[in-house]
Amino acid sequence: MDLSVHNLAIYSAQVLVVVSAATMGATLFRLAPSRARLIYWRAVVLLCLLLPLLPVRSVDVIAPSTVAVSAALSEPSVAVRNTLSRAPTLPNLITGMLIIGAMARSLWLGLGLLRAQTSK
């Protein structure tokens, strides 16, 4: 995968997390005045735009200096080769995300319809 596509995927995932958390926060706090909601969502957009400027978190892992290896494989086993050959590709990931999004939107609409019918 190209580095720019990888960075775009990471940024998109970060925006998804921020917007999801903001949506839950907006639901939890129930901002009634439209001006307060506008300021809230503008702050969310500003945070999303500033995400690339935030420092990258790196984790240093200290490995033990001596490692005992009991066996070595000269050739990967069949199970390992099958797992590596089925690694998800970008089109498969995009298709999966679209399907999940469509299912979530359908659930959202169904709950809204159910709510509208029960309020009559």
Secondary structure as UniProt FT lines:
FT   HELIX           3..29
FT   HELIX           34..50
FT   HELIX           51..53
FT   HELIX           78..85
FT   HELIX           90..118
//
